[in-house]
Amino acid sequence: MKEKIYFIMSMIIFGAVGVFAKYINLSSGEIALLLSLIGGLLLMVVFMWTRQRMSWQQVKKNAAVLFIASAALSGNWIFLFQAYKETTIANAALSYYFAPVIVIMLSPFVLKEKLSLKKAACVGIALLGLFFILQNGRMDATGHHLLGIAYGLIAAGFYAVLTLINKFIRDLDGLTNTLLQLGLSVAMLLPFVLFTSGFDIFSITGDAVVMILVLGILHGGVGFYLFFAGMKELQGQSIAVLSYIDPLTSLLISALLVGERMTLQQLIGAALLLGSTWLGEAGGERKG
């Protein structure tokens, strides 16, 4: 039960990330780098304050998995933040939420979890929902909505890899796992940023500094600690259904705080996509 609460809390935190990332005047790579750095430093302080120890033998045993997970985490952030910049928070969140559908499809092959006929049908319904969302992006002449949706889908792929690969990490607690993955993400993102957009610290405005700090502490630190600590004892497909809280939080924020409006076609697509994943888990495995 504790793990479910942790994971649900992380989904609420993640659902709020769009309103921050959309309005920070930095590139997606720079935001991802600062997020990893601030979150990692915060967890390092917690790690040292609580006098925890890291077993390097366990770290070496999980080295390959940690490297892949960190690469997936880095790619996930870069494409997700770019999706928020190219389209609405709702479009980005809904396309990103295709990740649980990918998890459901891959779970039988990666985690050896059974894919029932009902879940397979729900995947088909989710694809139909995605089609409606894509059509909405094509009809809207403002912004680069189709490009933003595409970035969201790529981020969803990275998120699915991150979710699945973390199930193979053994004998590392949530704090150590999160700290290592954020540290590796910093090491990967730093050269990426330097060789692509560069890093112009003088372009950061006062408001952006506040948003980056909140994003780094809340999302990069607290959110990902709860995410990794929560998913450790949950089934892959249970993670998929609990993840619906993320896009629902984003949709509420986009409508109530940002004032973005959703078309009827987009609402239909959202209902199909979110509803299909929920129904795919209803009455399923209760373990975790």
SULSULBEL-V984665 format. One record per residue. N is the residue number from 1. RES is the residue in one letter. BURIAL is + if it has 16 or more other ideal C-beta (glycine too) atoms within 10 Angstrom, else -. D_CENTER is the distance of its C-alpha to the mean C-alpha in Angstrom with 1 decimal. Layout:
BEGIN
N,RES,BURIAL,D_CENTER ; N,RES,BURIAL,D_CENTER
END
This chain:
BEGIN
1,M,-,21.7 ; 2,K,-,20.5 ; 3,E,+,17.5 ; 4,K,-,16.6 ; 5,I,-,17.1 ; 6,Y,+,14.9 ; 7,F,+,12.0 ; 8,I,+,12.8 ; 9,M,+,13.1 ; 10,S,+,9.7 ; 11,M,+,8.5 ; 12,I,-,11.1 ; 13,I,+,10.2 ; 14,F,+,6.7 ; 15,G,+,8.7 ; 16,A,+,11.1 ; 17,V,+,9.4 ; 18,G,+,10.8 ; 19,V,+,14.3 ; 20,F,+,14.3 ; 21,A,+,12.9 ; 22,K,+,15.2 ; 23,Y,-,18.2 ; 24,I,+,18.1 ; 25,N,-,20.8 ; 26,L,+,19.3 ; 27,S,+,17.8 ; 28,S,+,14.1 ; 29,G,+,15.1 ; 30,E,+,17.0 ; 31,I,+,14.3 ; 32,A,+,11.9 ; 33,L,+,15.1 ; 34,L,+,16.1 ; 35,L,+,12.9 ; 36,S,+,13.3 ; 37,L,+,17.0 ; 38,I,+,17.2 ; 39,G,+,14.8 ; 40,G,+,16.7 ; 41,L,+,20.0 ; 42,L,+,19.4 ; 43,L,+,18.6 ; 44,M,-,21.6 ; 45,V,-,23.8 ; 46,V,+,22.8 ; 47,F,+,23.4 ; 48,M,-,26.8 ; 49,W,-,27.7 ; 50,T,-,27.4 ; 51,R,-,29.3 ; 52,Q,-,27.0 ; 53,R,-,27.8 ; 54,M,-,25.9 ; 55,S,-,27.5 ; 56,W,-,27.6 ; 57,Q,-,28.9 ; 58,Q,-,25.7 ; 59,V,-,23.6 ; 60,K,-,25.8 ; 61,K,-,25.5 ; 62,N,+,21.7 ; 63,A,-,21.8 ; 64,A,-,21.0 ; 65,V,+,18.0 ; 66,L,+,16.7 ; 67,F,+,17.3 ; 68,I,+,15.4 ; 69,A,+,12.4 ; 70,S,+,12.6 ; 71,A,+,13.1 ; 72,A,+,10.1 ; 73,L,+,8.0 ; 74,S,+,10.3 ; 75,G,+,10.2 ; 76,N,+,6.5 ; 77,W,+,7.2 ; 78,I,+,10.6 ; 79,F,+,10.2 ; 80,L,+,7.7 ; 81,F,+,10.2 ; 82,Q,+,13.0 ; 83,A,+,12.2 ; 84,Y,+,12.5 ; 85,K,+,15.7 ; 86,E,+,17.2 ; 87,T,+,16.9 ; 88,T,+,16.6 ; 89,I,+,13.7 ; 90,A,+,14.6 ; 91,N,+,14.7 ; 92,A,+,11.4 ; 93,A,+,9.6 ; 94,L,+,11.9 ; 95,S,+,11.5 ; 96,Y,+,7.8 ; 97,Y,+,8.7 ; 98,F,+,10.9 ; 99,A,+,8.6 ; 100,P,+,10.4 ; 101,V,+,13.5 ; 102,I,+,13.2 ; 103,V,+,12.7 ; 104,I,+,15.8 ; 105,M,+,17.7 ; 106,L,+,17.2 ; 107,S,+,17.7 ; 108,P,+,21.5 ; 109,F,-,21.7 ; 110,V,+,19.4 ; 111,L,-,19.8 ; 112,K,-,23.0 ; 113,E,+,22.0 ; 114,K,-,24.2 ; 115,L,+,23.2 ; 116,S,-,25.6 ; 117,L,-,27.2 ; 118,K,-,25.6 ; 119,K,+,22.0 ; 120,A,-,23.1 ; 121,A,-,24.6 ; 122,C,+,21.4 ; 123,V,+,19.5 ; 124,G,-,22.4 ; 125,I,+,22.0 ; 126,A,+,18.3 ; 127,L,-,19.5 ; 128,L,-,22.1 ; 129,G,+,19.8 ; 130,L,+,17.8 ; 131,F,-,21.3 ; 132,F,+,22.2 ; 133,I,+,19.2 ; 134,L,+,20.2 ; 135,Q,+,23.7 ; 136,N,+,22.9 ; 137,G,+,21.4 ; 138,R,-,24.5 ; 139,M,-,26.8 ; 140,D,+,25.5 ; 141,A,-,27.4 ; 142,T,-,25.7 ; 143,G,-,23.0 ; 144,H,-,21.4 ; 145,H,+,19.5 ; 146,L,+,19.6 ; 147,L,-,18.4 ; 148,G,+,15.4 ; 149,I,+,14.7 ; 150,A,+,15.2 ; 151,Y,+,12.7 ; 152,G,+,10.1 ; 153,L,+,11.3 ; 154,I,+,11.3 ; 155,A,+,7.6 ; 156,A,+,7.4 ; 157,G,+,10.0 ; 158,F,+,8.4 ; 159,Y,+,5.5 ; 160,A,+,8.8 ; 161,V,+,10.7 ; 162,L,+,8.8 ; 163,T,+,9.2 ; 164,L,+,12.7 ; 165,I,+,13.9 ; 166,N,+,13.3 ; 167,K,+,15.8 ; 168,F,-,18.4 ; 169,I,+,18.3 ; 170,R,-,21.6 ; 171,D,-,23.4 ; 172,L,+,20.9 ; 173,D,-,20.0 ; 174,G,+,16.6 ; 175,L,+,17.7 ; 176,T,+,19.2 ; 177,N,+,16.3 ; 178,T,+,13.8 ; 179,L,+,16.6 ; 180,L,+,17.3 ; 181,Q,+,13.9 ; 182,L,+,13.7 ; 183,G,+,17.3 ; 184,L,+,17.0 ; 185,S,+,14.2 ; 186,V,+,16.8 ; 187,A,-,19.5 ; 188,M,+,17.7 ; 189,L,+,16.6 ; 190,L,-,20.0 ; 191,P,-,22.1 ; 192,F,+,19.7 ; 193,V,+,20.0 ; 194,L,-,23.7 ; 195,F,-,24.5 ; 196,T,-,22.7 ; 197,S,-,22.5 ; 198,G,-,24.1 ; 199,F,+,23.6 ; 200,D,-,25.8 ; 201,I,-,25.6 ; 202,F,-,28.5 ; 203,S,-,26.6 ; 204,I,+,24.4 ; 205,T,-,25.8 ; 206,G,-,26.4 ; 207,D,-,23.9 ; 208,A,+,21.2 ; 209,V,-,22.0 ; 210,V,-,21.5 ; 211,M,+,18.1 ; 212,I,+,17.0 ; 213,L,-,18.4 ; 214,V,-,16.7 ; 215,L,+,13.3 ; 216,G,+,14.1 ; 217,I,+,15.7 ; 218,L,+,13.7 ; 219,H,+,10.0 ; 220,G,+,10.8 ; 221,G,+,13.5 ; 222,V,+,13.7 ; 223,G,+,10.2 ; 224,F,+,9.3 ; 225,Y,+,12.9 ; 226,L,+,12.6 ; 227,F,+,9.5 ; 228,F,+,11.6 ; 229,A,+,14.8 ; 230,G,+,14.0 ; 231,M,+,12.9 ; 232,K,+,16.0 ; 233,E,-,18.4 ; 234,L,+,16.6 ; 235,Q,+,17.3 ; 236,G,+,14.8 ; 237,Q,+,15.7 ; 238,S,+,15.7 ; 239,I,+,12.1 ; 240,A,+,11.8 ; 241,V,+,13.9 ; 242,L,+,12.7 ; 243,S,+,9.2 ; 244,Y,+,11.5 ; 245,I,+,11.7 ; 246,D,+,8.5 ; 247,P,+,10.1 ; 248,L,+,13.5 ; 249,T,+,12.9 ; 250,S,+,12.0 ; 251,L,+,15.1 ; 252,L,-,17.2 ; 253,I,+,16.5 ; 254,S,+,17.1 ; 255,A,-,20.3 ; 256,L,-,21.7 ; 257,L,-,20.9 ; 258,V,-,20.5 ; 259,G,-,22.9 ; 260,E,-,21.3 ; 261,R,-,23.1 ; 262,M,+,22.0 ; 263,T,-,24.6 ; 264,L,-,26.1 ; 265,Q,-,24.7 ; 266,Q,+,21.2 ; 267,L,-,21.7 ; 268,I,+,23.1 ; 269,G,+,20.2 ; 270,A,+,17.7 ; 271,A,-,20.1 ; 272,L,+,20.4 ; 273,L,+,16.7 ; 274,L,+,15.7 ; 275,G,-,19.2 ; 276,S,+,19.3 ; 277,T,+,16.4 ; 278,W,-,18.0 ; 279,L,+,21.4 ; 280,G,+,20.3 ; 281,E,+,19.7 ; 282,A,-,22.6 ; 283,G,-,25.5 ; 284,G,+,23.7 ; 285,E,-,23.3 ; 286,R,-,23.5 ; 287,K,-,23.1 ; 288,G,+,20.6
END
